[in-house]
């Protein structure tokens, strides 16, 4: 079996009208695997789509990708319009050997108040239009004229292609360099005219879970299995598909069938991995018969035994022995808001919870650091035992009354034990939001 290679981000930038397909921040296996699978479906239907990820890949997802020989998608941390996408590359520089006449002709042809100057390809500074007026005075007084290189100075503001376009001042034109090589010039109007990055969202829809800068991008579709939350808005109608199943991969599997397109073997393996992960090998209360049926079909295509492969993958993800407390409280973390309170819920699934509970004080301290870092109302951590099928729920923040009300449990040292609770989506977030009202 060959390896499926995802195009690098450098290749992505060169392509026009490229659509990103992405899961949420702090991506889990559903976000990682389903974004790859959905992008592949779009590609097979003639759409110029590429999967990207909004965060680092966890051990479980890495196991699935390696098992089915699929390379990880490139990391994209924001969707802001970049200077490199808006730069005017049609404005040539002046060579340092240029004459004053050359400079005058340059200013007659272009509008900026400063002309870029290069020595070969190396940017050496700019010449101000006003300086030419001073040189004209010298022609009247009979003084010796300066040369272009004598008038060059380094401007205060220079941009690189990676800079955010919204940082370009509203007035003026500014030089863009890649290292020390002149690229072109940028202005606020250039940024406004630049094409927005088109994005397809899978496995999320809440604003706080989307890659930063979504306000400067264009959402073209959402495929999800969560609640509709936040204040997501689009400029026009888009394709939206929400279904109350245990995993987004189940929905994408159905979309392959609906399109009459056979699921490639490696993609089937990834979709199966996502379903196993989100349903915790069908133990989660979010699991539906449709999830089980899709998993059976995908396992047949991928050529694996569901139970054997599933336990191998879950065990790979459950090994958190090398993670720090801060890494653990950020694991599969999502932000939620009821309009008043903004809070985070992270989840770590392990075979045995005893090792994590032994470091509860360190985890609580890490949760408090996370909470305080962005002034969240609270930060929660689900320590879920896969075999036990239960969750120890710990938290930082003044939420004792809310937690007690949400789960009808007495809170003891910032913790409640929740038997038969494994799903953040169905068993944790809804009662928390209700209790916050």
Secondary structure as GFF3:
##gff-version 3
##sequence-region A 1 437
A	DSSP	alpha_helix	9	14	.	.	.	ID=ss1
A	DSSP	beta_strand	19	22	.	.	.	ID=ss2
A	DSSP	alpha_helix	29	44	.	.	.	ID=ss3
A	DSSP	beta_strand	49	53	.	.	.	ID=ss4
A	DSSP	alpha_helix	59	67	.	.	.	ID=ss5
A	DSSP	beta_strand	74	75	.	.	.	ID=ss6
A	DSSP	alpha_helix	83	86	.	.	.	ID=ss7
A	DSSP	beta_strand	94	95	.	.	.	ID=ss8
A	DSSP	alpha_helix	100	109	.	.	.	ID=ss9
A	DSSP	beta_strand	114	119	.	.	.	ID=ss10
A	DSSP	beta_strand	122	128	.	.	.	ID=ss11
A	DSSP	alpha_helix	129	141	.	.	.	ID=ss12
A	DSSP	alpha_helix	148	151	.	.	.	ID=ss13
A	DSSP	beta_strand	158	159	.	.	.	ID=ss14
A	DSSP	three_ten_helix	165	167	.	.	.	ID=ss15
A	DSSP	beta_strand	174	178	.	.	.	ID=ss16
A	DSSP	beta_strand	181	186	.	.	.	ID=ss17
A	DSSP	alpha_helix	188	193	.	.	.	ID=ss18
A	DSSP	beta_strand	198	202	.	.	.	ID=ss19
A	DSSP	three_ten_helix	207	209	.	.	.	ID=ss20
A	DSSP	three_ten_helix	214	216	.	.	.	ID=ss21
A	DSSP	beta_strand	218	224	.	.	.	ID=ss22
A	DSSP	beta_strand	239	242	.	.	.	ID=ss23
A	DSSP	alpha_helix	248	259	.	.	.	ID=ss24
A	DSSP	alpha_helix	265	279	.	.	.	ID=ss25
A	DSSP	alpha_helix	289	302	.	.	.	ID=ss26
A	DSSP	alpha_helix	306	318	.	.	.	ID=ss27
A	DSSP	alpha_helix	325	329	.	.	.	ID=ss28
A	DSSP	beta_strand	334	337	.	.	.	ID=ss29
A	DSSP	beta_strand	342	350	.	.	.	ID=ss30
A	DSSP	alpha_helix	354	358	.	.	.	ID=ss31
A	DSSP	alpha_helix	360	373	.	.	.	ID=ss32
A	DSSP	beta_strand	378	385	.	.	.	ID=ss33
A	DSSP	beta_strand	390	396	.	.	.	ID=ss34
A	DSSP	alpha_helix	400	407	.	.	.	ID=ss35
A	DSSP	beta_strand	415	419	.	.	.	ID=ss36
A	DSSP	pi_helix	424	428	.	.	.	ID=ss37
A	DSSP	alpha_helix	429	436	.	.	.	ID=ss38
###
